[in-house]
Amino acid sequence: MPRLSSALFLALVALGIAACERQPQAEPPVASKDTSLLDSGAVSREMPISPDAPWVAAAARGVTFRAVGNEPGWMLEISPERLRLLTHYGTDSLIARTPERLVAQDTMHYVAHIDTLAVDVEAVRTPCTDMMSGAQYSYTVHVAAGENIYTGCGKPL
């Protein structure tokens, strides 16, 4: 019996050593999990993604206004057919059909309804700086979705 346990011990040591061998490192991904950039043709796997790539891809999908904000991370896309609001770093998504649009001087106002939830967007033509990236935008944006309020920056596409 001692011989069996010694053999078992040696086998476990050999497996442990084999597991410690250096594994080849995978190349870091060039594209994000969101494949819409690749699908739209705005970028390819061979080219690094520029900070403007999500905006270019959104315009290619027919988005006419896009806004982003932080803490928690959120993103808004508006097209003539729909309003799409991603919140909590993309974990929550709201999509409403055909938002109403009102324009008065330097302010764009959009209202959309999802069942009983109203999504109210006010975009004021005031310079805005994204505090995380330092990117400059032409509009300061406030979004109210139910009791949640999001503030950030955006621009027409």
N, CA and C of each residue as an Amber inpcrd file, in Angstrom:
protein
   471
   0.8060000  -1.2010000   0.0000000   0.0000000   0.0000000   0.0000000
   0.8440000   1.2580000   0.0000000   1.9960000   1.3270000   0.7370000
   2.8020000   2.5270000   0.6910000   3.2860000   2.8180000  -0.7110000
   3.5520000   1.8010000  -1.5040000   4.0280000   1.9970000  -2.8700000
   2.9380000   2.6800000  -3.7080000   1.6640000   2.3200000  -3.5170000
   0.5620000   2.9240000  -4.2500000   0.4320000   4.4010000  -3.9060000
   0.5330000   4.7350000  -2.6500000   0.4120000   6.1390000  -2.2780000
   1.6170000   6.9380000  -2.7570000   2.8020000   6.3450000  -2.8260000
   3.9730000   7.0370000  -3.3730000   3.7840000   7.2830000  -4.8570000
   3.2460000   6.2800000  -5.5580000   2.9930000   6.4330000  -6.9960000
   1.9360000   7.4960000  -7.2280000   0.9080000   7.5000000  -6.3990000
  -0.1360000   8.5100000  -6.5080000   0.4360000   9.8990000  -6.2490000
   1.3020000   9.9940000  -5.2200000   1.9350000  11.2710000  -4.8940000
   2.7770000  11.7730000  -6.0690000   3.5700000  10.8970000  -6.6690000
   4.4220000  11.2660000  -7.8040000   3.5800000  11.6960000  -9.0070000
   2.4540000  11.0280000  -9.2280000   1.5740000  11.3930000 -10.3400000
   0.9860000  12.7820000 -10.1220000   0.5840000  13.0680000  -8.8890000
   0.0320000  14.3900000  -8.5760000   1.0940000  15.4840000  -8.7280000
   2.3190000  15.2000000  -8.3130000   3.4050000  16.1670000  -8.4720000
   3.6490000  16.4260000  -9.9510000   3.6670000  15.3680000 -10.7670000
   3.8900000  15.5180000 -12.2150000   2.7770000  16.3420000 -12.8460000
   1.5260000  16.0960000 -12.4320000   0.4140000  16.8880000 -12.9590000
   0.5360000  18.3480000 -12.5360000   0.9350000  18.5770000 -11.3170000
   1.1150000  19.9480000 -10.8270000   2.1880000  20.6820000 -11.6020000
   3.2870000  20.0160000 -11.8850000   4.3700000  20.6390000 -12.6550000
   3.9090000  20.9340000 -14.0750000   3.1840000  20.0010000 -14.6740000
   2.6870000  20.2000000 -16.0410000   1.7230000  21.3760000 -16.0840000
   0.9170000  21.5320000 -15.0540000  -0.0470000  22.6410000 -15.0210000
   0.6510000  23.9820000 -14.8750000   1.8350000  24.0000000 -14.3220000
   2.5670000  25.2450000 -14.1110000   3.3420000  25.6980000 -15.3460000
   3.4060000  24.8420000 -16.3760000   4.1310000  25.2460000 -17.5770000
   3.4900000  26.4830000 -18.1690000   4.2930000  27.3180000 -18.7370000
   3.8080000  28.5750000 -19.3080000   2.8830000  28.2870000 -20.4940000
   1.6820000  28.8500000 -20.4230000   0.7050000  28.7140000 -21.4910000
   0.8700000  29.8930000 -22.4520000   0.6880000  29.6800000 -23.7560000
   0.8000000  30.7990000 -24.6930000  -0.2820000  31.8320000 -24.4010000
   0.0970000  33.1000000 -24.4520000  -0.8310000  34.1920000 -24.1800000
  -1.6660000  34.4910000 -25.4140000  -2.9620000  34.6170000 -25.2120000
  -3.8350000  34.9860000 -26.3210000  -3.6270000  36.4670000 -26.6250000
  -3.7820000  36.8410000 -27.8800000  -3.6580000  38.2480000 -28.2440000
  -4.8350000  39.0100000 -27.6570000  -4.6060000  40.2320000 -27.1950000
  -5.7260000  40.9970000 -26.6540000  -6.7260000  41.2950000 -27.7640000
  -8.0240000  41.3010000 -27.4290000  -9.0230000  41.5590000 -28.4600000
  -8.9160000  42.9890000 -28.9700000  -9.1510000  43.1630000 -30.2480000
  -9.1240000  44.4920000 -30.8530000 -10.5030000  45.1240000 -30.7440000
 -11.5470000  44.3390000 -30.8950000 -12.9050000  44.8640000 -30.8620000
 -13.5430000  44.5780000 -29.5160000 -14.5610000  45.3570000 -29.1770000
 -15.2790000  45.1550000 -27.9320000 -16.2540000  43.9890000 -28.0950000
 -16.9670000  43.6290000 -27.0030000 -17.9710000  42.5800000 -27.0670000
 -19.0780000  42.9510000 -28.0450000 -19.3650000  44.2230000 -28.1510000
 -20.4000000  44.7090000 -29.0470000 -19.9080000  44.5800000 -30.4830000
 -20.5060000  43.6830000 -31.2490000 -20.0560000  43.4500000 -32.6220000
 -20.7090000  44.3910000 -33.6170000 -21.5160000  45.3510000 -33.1630000
 -22.1920000  46.2420000 -34.1010000 -21.1960000  47.0540000 -34.9110000
 -20.0410000  47.3610000 -34.3380000 -19.0270000  48.1020000 -35.0900000
 -18.5020000  47.2610000 -36.2400000 -18.2610000  45.9830000 -35.9930000
 -17.7930000  45.0940000 -37.0510000 -18.8990000  44.8600000 -38.0780000
 -20.1210000  44.6520000 -37.5750000 -21.2390000  44.3670000 -38.4660000
 -21.5460000  45.5420000 -39.3850000 -21.3580000  46.7620000 -38.8850000
 -21.6770000  47.9480000 -39.6890000 -20.5960000  48.2660000 -40.7110000
 -19.4200000  47.6540000 -40.5530000 -18.3130000  47.9540000 -41.4580000
 -17.5230000  49.1770000 -41.0350000 -17.8630000  49.7750000 -39.8810000
 -17.1570000  50.9720000 -39.4140000 -15.7190000  50.6450000 -39.0230000
 -15.4830000  49.4200000 -38.5700000 -14.1310000  48.9800000 -38.2200000
 -13.9540000  47.5400000 -38.6710000 -12.7190000  47.0910000 -38.7130000
 -12.4280000  45.6930000 -38.9820000 -11.6000000  45.1600000 -37.8360000
 -11.4410000  43.8630000 -37.7570000 -10.6610000  43.2600000 -36.6730000
  -9.2010000  43.6820000 -36.7360000  -8.7200000  44.0950000 -37.8880000
  -7.3110000  44.4460000 -38.0360000  -6.9920000  45.8610000 -37.5610000
  -7.9900000  46.7170000 -37.4320000  -7.7150000  48.1010000 -37.0640000
  -8.1270000  48.3710000 -35.6210000  -7.3370000  49.1630000 -34.8940000
  -7.7340000  49.5020000 -33.5200000  -8.9850000  50.3750000 -33.5410000
  -9.7660000  50.2840000 -32.4820000 -11.0020000  51.0610000 -32.4030000
 -10.6740000  52.4710000 -31.9160000 -11.1080000  53.4630000 -32.6760000
 -10.9020000  54.8520000 -32.2720000 -12.0420000  55.2690000 -31.3580000
 -11.8510000  56.3420000 -30.5920000 -12.9340000  56.8160000 -29.7230000
 -14.1870000  57.2150000 -30.4990000 -14.0380000  57.5510000 -31.7960000
 -15.1910000  57.9560000 -32.6080000 -15.9470000  56.7720000 -33.2010000
 -15.3950000  55.5700000 -33.1310000 -15.9950000  54.4080000 -33.7850000
 -17.4400000  54.1480000 -33.3580000 -17.7900000  54.1980000 -32.0660000
 -19.1960000  53.9640000 -31.7060000 -20.1280000  55.0120000 -32.3080000
 -19.6430000  56.2320000 -32.4610000 -20.4480000  57.3160000 -33.0280000
 -20.6340000  57.1000000 -34.5280000 -19.5840000  56.6580000 -35.2070000
 -19.6560000  56.3680000 -36.6430000 -20.6120000  55.2040000 -36.8800000
 -20.5020000  54.1660000 -36.0690000 -21.3810000  53.0040000 -36.2120000
 -22.8320000  53.3890000 -35.9400000 -23.0610000  54.2380000 -34.9500000
 -24.4260000  54.6820000 -34.6460000 -25.0160000  55.4470000 -35.8330000
 -24.2390000  56.3430000 -36.4180000 -24.7120000  57.0990000 -37.5840000
 -25.0330000  56.1520000 -38.7330000 -24.2220000  55.1100000 -38.9120000
 -24.4650000  54.1330000 -39.9740000 -25.7700000  53.3670000 -39.7410000
 -26.1940000  53.2420000 -38.4710000 -27.4600000  52.5620000 -38.1430000
 -28.6540000  53.4990000 -38.2170000 -28.4370000  54.7760000 -38.5510000
 -29.5490000  55.7230000 -38.6580000 -29.8010000  56.5430000 -37.4150000
 -28.9040000  56.4630000 -36.4330000 -29.0470000  57.2620000 -35.2180000
 -28.7780000  58.7250000 -35.5670000 -29.6520000  59.6190000 -35.0950000
 -29.4970000  61.0460000 -35.4010000 -28.9710000  61.8520000 -34.2130000
 -29.0920000  61.2980000 -33.0070000 -28.5510000  61.9580000 -31.8120000
 -28.0660000  60.8760000 -30.8630000 -26.8850000  61.1040000 -30.2700000
 -26.3000000  60.1200000 -29.3470000 -25.7330000  60.8630000 -28.1500000
 -25.8980000  60.2710000 -26.9620000 -25.3780000  60.8780000 -25.7370000
 -24.8250000  59.7910000 -24.8250000 -23.8700000  60.1740000 -23.9800000
 -23.2630000  59.2500000 -23.0280000 -23.0990000  59.9540000 -21.6860000
 -23.0120000  59.1600000 -20.6240000 -22.7880000  59.7100000 -19.2960000
 -22.1690000  58.6700000 -18.3860000 -21.7880000  59.1170000 -17.2130000
 -21.0730000  58.2600000 -16.2620000 -21.7510000  58.2390000 -14.9030000
 -21.3530000  57.2510000 -14.1300000 -21.7250000  57.0800000 -12.7150000
 -23.2310000  57.0540000 -12.4920000 -23.9310000  56.0360000 -12.8650000
 -23.4310000  54.8600000 -13.5770000 -23.3800000  55.1300000 -15.0770000
 -22.5880000  54.3570000 -15.7790000 -22.4450000  54.5320000 -17.2180000
 -23.7620000  54.3190000 -17.9470000 -24.0520000  55.2280000 -18.8700000
 -25.2800000  55.1130000 -19.6670000 -25.0250000  55.6200000 -21.0790000
 -25.9100000  55.2460000 -22.0040000 -25.7990000  55.6580000 -23.3940000
 -27.2050000  55.7880000 -23.9620000 -27.4120000  56.8360000 -24.7440000
 -28.7030000  57.1030000 -25.3660000 -28.5050000  57.2400000 -26.8670000
 -29.3530000  56.5820000 -27.6470000 -29.3530000  56.7460000 -29.1000000
 -30.7810000  57.0400000 -29.5400000 -30.9170000  58.0800000 -30.3620000
 -32.2310000  58.4550000 -30.8630000 -32.1900000  58.4610000 -32.3860000
 -33.1780000  57.8110000 -32.9710000 -33.3660000  57.8330000 -34.4250000
 -34.8280000  58.2010000 -34.6600000 -35.2180000  58.4730000 -35.8990000
 -36.6290000  58.7900000 -36.1410000 -37.5740000  57.6550000 -35.7370000
 -37.0760000  56.4220000 -35.7430000 -37.9270000  55.2690000 -35.4400000
 -37.9460000  54.8600000 -33.9710000 -36.8510000  55.1840000 -33.2210000
 -36.8180000  54.6940000 -31.8500000 -35.8660000  55.4850000 -30.9630000
 -36.0610000  55.2940000 -29.6720000 -35.1680000  55.8190000 -28.6360000
 -34.6430000  54.6000000 -27.8950000 -33.3290000  54.5330000 -27.7480000
 -32.6930000  53.3980000 -27.0540000 -31.8480000  53.9510000 -25.9140000
 -32.1280000  53.5120000 -24.7000000 -31.3970000  53.9530000 -23.5170000
 -30.8000000  52.7370000 -22.8310000 -29.4590000  52.6970000 -22.7510000
 -28.7560000  51.6510000 -22.0080000 -28.2590000  52.2790000 -20.7180000
 -28.5420000  51.6450000 -19.5980000 -28.1140000  52.1820000 -18.3060000
 -27.3270000  51.1390000 -17.5370000 -26.7510000  51.5710000 -16.4340000
 -25.9610000  50.7010000 -15.5590000 -24.9260000  49.9130000 -16.3570000
 -24.1200000  50.6660000 -17.1230000 -23.0240000  50.1100000 -17.9180000
 -23.5110000  49.0830000 -18.9330000 -24.7220000  49.2880000 -19.4540000
 -25.2570000  48.4270000 -20.4930000 -26.0410000  47.2280000 -20.0080000
 -26.2120000  47.0710000 -18.6950000 -26.9410000  45.9060000 -18.1890000
 -28.4520000  46.0780000 -18.3060000 -28.9380000  47.3210000 -18.3280000
 -30.3720000  47.5870000 -18.4730000 -30.6060000  48.3130000 -19.7910000
 -31.6820000  47.9460000 -20.4730000 -31.9650000  48.5140000 -21.7830000
 -33.4350000  48.8810000 -21.8920000 -33.6910000  50.0800000 -22.4000000
 -35.0530000  50.5280000 -22.6850000 -35.1090000  50.9180000 -24.1550000
 -36.1210000  50.4430000 -24.8550000 -36.3020000  50.8130000 -26.2560000
 -37.7470000  51.2420000 -26.4330000 -37.9220000  52.4440000 -26.9770000
 -39.2660000  52.9680000 -27.2340000 -39.3730000  53.3140000 -28.7180000
 -40.5320000  53.1490000 -29.2610000 -40.7710000  53.4590000 -30.6690000
 -41.0890000  54.9490000 -30.8560000 -40.6800000  55.5030000 -31.9420000
 -40.9890000  56.8420000 -32.4380000 -41.1030000  57.9020000 -31.3360000
 -39.9750000  58.3920000 -30.8540000 -40.0420000  59.4510000 -29.8350000
 -40.5790000  60.7570000 -30.4200000 -41.3340000  61.4820000 -29.6030000
 -41.8050000  62.8140000 -30.0010000 -40.6250000  63.7700000 -29.8820000
 -40.4880000  64.6890000 -30.8350000 -39.3610000  65.6160000 -30.8340000
 -39.8750000  67.0480000 -30.8860000 -39.3960000  67.8560000 -29.9530000
 -39.7120000  69.2790000 -29.9190000 -38.3940000  70.0430000 -29.9410000
 -38.2950000  71.0580000 -30.7870000 -37.0730000  71.8520000 -30.8740000
 -37.4380000  73.3080000 -30.6160000 -36.7230000  73.9430000 -29.7010000
 -36.9220000  75.3570000 -29.3940000 -35.5560000  75.9920000 -29.2110000
 -35.1940000  76.8850000 -30.0880000 -33.9030000  77.5580000 -30.0820000
 -32.7590000  76.5590000 -29.9240000 -32.0780000  76.5770000 -28.8010000
 -30.9070000  75.7260000 -28.5980000 -31.2040000  74.4720000 -27.7760000
 -32.4710000  74.0720000 -27.7180000 -32.8500000  72.9070000 -26.9180000
 -33.6510000  71.9200000 -27.7650000 -33.2640000  70.6530000 -27.6710000
 -34.0480000  69.5710000 -28.2750000 -34.6670000  68.7840000 -27.1290000
 -35.9300000  68.4720000 -27.2800000 -36.6510000  67.7490000 -26.2380000
 -37.3030000  66.5340000 -26.8920000 -37.0520000  65.3600000 -26.3300000
 -37.6340000  64.1210000 -26.8290000 -38.4390000  63.4830000 -25.7110000
 -39.5840000  62.9120000 -26.0610000 -40.4030000  62.1820000 -25.1010000
 -40.7980000  60.8630000 -25.7440000 -40.6120000  59.7760000 -25.0000000
 -41.0080000  58.4530000 -25.4730000 -41.6460000  57.7040000 -24.3130000
 -42.4950000  56.7610000 -24.6520000 -43.1980000  55.9800000 -23.6270000
 -42.9650000  54.4970000 -23.8580000 -42.6690000  53.8090000 -22.7620000
 -42.5300000  52.3600000 -22.7590000 -43.5250000  51.8610000 -21.7250000
 -44.6280000  51.3310000 -22.2000000 -45.7410000  50.9730000 -21.3220000
 -46.1140000  52.2030000 -20.5030000 -45.9890000  52.1490000 -19.1720000
 -46.3550000  53.2990000 -18.3390000 -45.1560000  54.1760000 -17.9900000
 -43.9540000  53.7970000 -18.4370000 -42.7420000  54.5520000 -18.1380000
 -42.5090000  55.6310000 -19.1950000 -42.3360000  56.8620000 -18.7570000
 -42.0170000  57.9620000 -19.6700000 -40.5060000  58.1980000 -19.6410000
 -39.9230000  58.3680000 -20.8180000 -38.5130000  58.7200000 -20.9430000
 -38.4760000  60.1190000 -21.5310000 -37.9080000  61.0480000 -20.7730000
 -37.8780000  62.4550000 -21.1430000 -36.4240000  62.8780000 -21.3240000
 -36.0800000  63.3650000 -22.5170000 -34.7080000  63.7530000 -22.8330000
 -34.6800000  65.2460000 -23.1470000 -33.7820000  65.9550000 -22.4860000
 -33.5600000  67.3700000 -22.7890000 -32.0880000  67.5320000 -23.1640000
 -31.8540000  68.0140000 -24.3840000 -30.4950000  68.2430000 -24.8730000
 -30.3530000  69.7400000 -25.1460000 -29.5060000  70.3840000 -24.3640000
 -29.3150000  71.8340000 -24.4640000 -27.9720000  72.1100000 -25.1290000
 -27.9860000  72.9820000 -26.1330000 -26.7450000  73.3030000 -26.8540000
 -25.8570000  74.1460000 -25.9310000 -25.1040000  73.4440000 -25.1100000
 -24.1500000  74.0190000 -24.1790000 -22.9260000  73.1210000 -24.2010000
 -21.7270000  73.6700000 -24.3430000 -20.5430000  72.8010000 -24.3640000
 -20.5080000  71.8850000 -23.1440000 -20.0950000  70.6540000 -23.3910000
 -20.0840000  69.6420000 -22.3470000 -18.8130000  68.8090000 -22.4850000
 -18.1830000  68.5010000 -21.3680000 -16.9820000  67.6710000 -21.3550000
 -17.2650000  66.3920000 -20.5830000 -16.9990000  65.2640000 -21.2070000
 -17.1340000  63.9790000 -20.5260000 -16.0390000  63.9060000 -19.4700000
 -16.4190000  63.7670000 -18.2180000 -15.4590000  63.8130000 -17.1190000
 -14.5260000  62.6010000 -17.0830000 -14.9180000  61.4980000 -17.6910000
 -14.0610000  60.3090000 -17.6850000 -13.0610000  60.3330000 -18.8370000
 -13.5210000  60.7010000 -20.0320000 -12.6600000  60.6340000 -21.2120000
 -12.0560000  61.9800000 -21.5960000 -12.6790000  63.0650000 -21.1380000
 -12.2320000  64.3960000 -21.5410000 -12.7570000  64.8140000 -22.9050000
 -13.5750000  63.9700000 -23.5390000 -14.1230000  64.2850000 -24.8590000
 -15.0580000  65.4900000 -24.7640000 -15.0350000  66.3030000 -25.8210000
 -15.8530000  67.5210000 -25.8880000 -17.0930000  67.2600000 -26.7500000
 -18.2400000  67.7430000 -26.2920000 -19.4950000  67.5920000 -27.0200000
 -20.2110000  68.9340000 -27.0760000 -21.1430000  69.0370000 -28.0060000
 -21.8550000  70.3030000 -28.1970000 -23.1280000  70.4190000 -27.3660000
 -23.5920000  69.3270000 -26.7740000 -24.8320000  69.3620000 -25.9990000
 -24.6450000  68.7750000 -24.6020000 -25.3070000  69.4080000 -23.6270000
 -25.4510000  68.8470000 -22.2870000 -26.8050000  68.1540000 -22.2750000
 -26.8380000  66.9120000 -21.8050000 -28.0380000  66.0920000 -21.9160000
 -28.5060000  65.6410000 -20.5390000 -29.8250000  65.7490000 -20.3310000
 -30.4670000  65.2530000 -19.1130000 -31.5390000  64.2580000 -19.5490000
 -31.5170000  63.0710000 -18.9430000 -32.4910000  62.0330000 -19.2700000
 -33.2080000  61.6490000 -17.9810000 -34.5360000  61.6750000 -18.0260000
 -35.3440000  61.2010000 -16.9020000 -36.1040000  59.9730000 -17.3860000
 -35.8660000  58.8490000 -16.7350000 -36.5610000  57.6060000 -17.0470000
 -37.2020000  57.1190000 -15.7650000 -38.4750000  57.3950000 -15.6240000
 -39.1380000  57.0960000 -14.3560000 -38.5400000  57.9800000 -13.2740000
 -38.0740000  57.3790000 -12.1930000 -37.4760000  58.1410000 -11.0960000
 -35.9670000  58.3240000 -11.2750000 -35.3860000  57.7220000 -12.2860000
 -33.9430000  57.8100000 -12.5230000 -33.6140000  58.9960000 -13.4120000
 -32.5630000  59.7320000 -13.0350000 -32.1190000  60.8860000 -13.8120000
 -30.6550000  60.6790000 -14.1670000 -30.3310000  60.8810000 -15.4380000
 -28.9790000  60.7200000 -15.9580000 -28.5510000  62.0330000 -16.6130000
 -27.3110000  62.4280000 -16.3660000 -26.7720000  63.6510000 -16.9620000
 -25.4820000  63.2990000 -17.6840000 -25.3220000  63.8650000 -18.8740000
 -24.1220000  63.5880000 -19.6480000 -23.9910000  64.5330000 -20.8140000
 -23.3110000  64.0570000 -21.8480000 -22.9940000  64.8690000 -23.0170000
 -23.4250000  64.1520000 -24.2840000 -23.7180000  64.9340000 -25.3290000
 -24.1290000  64.3100000 -26.5800000 -23.9330000  65.2190000 -27.7630000
 -24.2690000  64.6770000 -28.9350000 -24.1740000  65.4780000 -30.1650000
 -25.0640000  64.8620000 -31.2430000 -25.5170000  65.7100000 -32.1630000
 -26.2480000  65.1980000 -33.3210000 -25.2970000  64.4560000 -34.2450000
 -25.8030000  63.4650000 -34.9500000 -24.9680000  62.7050000 -35.8970000
 -25.4450000  62.9740000 -37.3150000
